[in-house]
Amino acid sequence: MHLTISMIKHFIRTHIFISLCASSYYLFLSPIINYYNLIFIFFSTLTTYKYLTENKLNYLTIIPSLLTFYFIDHHELYIIGAILTFLYKYKIRSIWYLKPLCIGICWSILAKLTGPYTFISSLLFIISLSIPYDIRQMSSDNFKTIPKVLGIYKTKLLCVIIWTFFVFLGHNIIEAHHLLIMSSIYLICLFKIQDKSSPIYSHIFLDGLIFYLGLASFLKQI
């Protein structure tokens, strides 16, 4: 049991899990699967989160990203995402009402391939997942965030409203039983999350919804 917990913490701390979630989410956003994109997204996400959280660049993840960049589709979308990530780190992250929107756009930009309906659904989905992080890090965050401005109760209410819009728009592209499972997990985690609460609710279950949605979309196609 202790070994399992240690492995989970390692996957979270090294950003491997969130990178797997990002690769899985590509399966939901893209109508055609390019496996070079999956590899690129995984390693570029590892690079990005290492840079955002530790201000370091890891050449073991940069090199595979560069090697696969030539073979991926829609280079311009990834370049826009990289620019937004740079702006997020040095400017947008400190603007409390733009922070979740920027995160949502970066994660959802590939939804442009399947149209505005999927893009808006994805945007609402990612925003509703990103805001609870600020609740858990409320006392340790140096920047002004939505929970600091609205308070925890109003922030959770806002999350429920955003999630409701996501479900309303997403029911045409996501099967009902998947939405039911995701909504149950989301609402339980949202209820449990408090300032300094366990990262298991945000890093495992909420991020896990990203992985789940991508996997469900992939299984539907095969």
Stockholm file with secondary structure:
# STOCKHOLM 1.0

chainA/1-222         MHLTISMIKHFIRTHIFISLCASSYYLFLSPIINYYNLIFIFFSTLTTYKYLTENKLNYLTIIPSLLTFYFIDHHELYIIGAILTFLYKYKIRSIWYLKPLCIGICWSILAKLTGPYTFISSLLFIISLSIPYDIRQMSSDNFKTIPKVLGIYKTKLLCVIIWTFFVFLGHNIIEAHHLLIMSSIYLICLFKIQDKSSPIYSHIFLDGLIFYLGLASFLKQI
#=GR chainA/1-222 SS CHHHHHHHHHHHHTTHHHHHHHHHHHHHHCSSCCHHHHHHHHHHHHHHHHHHHHSCCCHHHHHHHHHHHTTCSCHHHHHHHHHHHHHHHHTGGGSTTTHHHHHHHHHHGGGGGTCHHHHHHHHHHHHHHHHHHHHHTTTTCSSCCHHHHHCHHHHHHHHHHHHHHHHHHHTTTSCHHHHHHHHHHHHHHHHHCCTTCCTIIIIIIIHHHHHHHHHHHHHHHC
#=GC SS_cons         CHHHHHHHHHHHHTTHHHHHHHHHHHHHHCSSCCHHHHHHHHHHHHHHHHHHHHSCCCHHHHHHHHHHHTTCSCHHHHHHHHHHHHHHHHTGGGSTTTHHHHHHHHHHGGGGGTCHHHHHHHHHHHHHHHHHHHHHTTTTCSSCCHHHHHCHHHHHHHHHHHHHHHHHHHTTTSCHHHHHHHHHHHHHHHHHCCTTCCTIIIIIIIHHHHHHHHHHHHHHHC
//
